[in-house]
């Protein structure tokens, strides 16, 4: 839709979502009271771990496709 090339699209998928955790946790710790910050951030932290696993699987699949070992998705 945005006219990205295939390498740019892969970069956006794999790297674009990683900055939210690094910037979001310190800001949340400042904005939210210490008593509730853990309950609010726990789902975000679990989602982030799942996201890392999914991105690792996608990277492996796209890497194999790029080397010709499997057909592209």
C-alpha positions as CSV (number, residue, x, y, z in Angstrom):
1,X,0.0,0.0,0.0
2,X,2.8,2.4,0.8
3,X,5.1,1.3,-2.1
4,X,7.9,-0.1,0.0
5,X,10.3,-2.5,-1.6
6,X,10.5,-6.0,-0.2
7,X,13.7,-5.4,1.9
8,X,12.1,-2.1,3.3
9,X,8.9,-4.0,4.1
10,X,10.8,-6.7,6.0
11,X,12.7,-4.1,7.9
12,X,9.5,-2.3,8.9
13,X,8.0,-5.5,10.1
14,X,10.9,-6.8,12.1
15,X,12.3,-3.5,13.5
16,X,9.5,-1.0,13.6
17,X,7.8,-2.7,16.6
18,X,10.8,-3.0,18.8
19,X,11.1,0.6,20.0
20,X,7.8,0.6,21.9
21,X,9.2,-1.4,24.8
22,X,12.4,0.6,25.2
23,X,10.6,3.9,25.3
24,X,7.4,2.9,26.8
25,X,8.6,1.3,30.0
26,X,10.5,4.3,31.4
27,X,7.7,6.6,30.5
28,X,5.1,4.4,32.1
29,X,7.2,4.2,35.3
30,X,7.1,8.0,35.5
31,X,3.5,8.5,34.6
32,X,1.8,5.6,36.5
33,X,2.0,5.1,40.2
34,X,4.4,2.4,41.4
35,X,1.6,0.3,42.9
36,X,-0.2,-0.2,39.6
37,X,2.6,0.0,37.0
38,X,3.3,-3.7,37.2
39,X,-0.2,-4.8,36.6
40,X,-0.5,-2.4,33.6
41,X,2.8,-3.3,32.1
42,X,2.6,-7.1,32.5
43,X,0.4,-7.7,29.5
44,X,2.6,-5.4,27.4
45,X,5.7,-7.3,28.4
46,X,4.1,-10.6,27.6
47,X,2.9,-9.3,24.2
48,X,6.4,-8.1,23.5
49,X,7.9,-11.5,24.2
50,X,5.4,-13.2,21.9
51,X,6.1,-10.5,19.2
52,X,9.8,-11.4,19.4
53,X,9.1,-15.1,18.9
54,X,6.9,-14.4,15.9
55,X,9.5,-12.1,14.3
56,X,12.2,-14.7,14.8
57,X,10.0,-17.3,13.0
58,X,9.3,-14.8,10.2
59,X,13.0,-13.9,9.9
60,X,13.9,-17.6,9.6
61,X,11.3,-18.2,7.0
62,X,12.2,-15.2,4.9
63,X,15.9,-16.0,5.3
64,X,15.4,-19.5,3.9
65,X,13.3,-18.1,1.1
66,X,16.0,-15.6,0.2
67,X,18.6,-18.4,0.0
68,X,16.4,-20.5,-2.2
69,X,16.0,-23.4,0.3
70,X,12.2,-23.1,0.4
71,X,9.7,-21.3,-1.9
72,X,8.9,-17.7,-1.0
73,X,5.8,-17.1,1.1
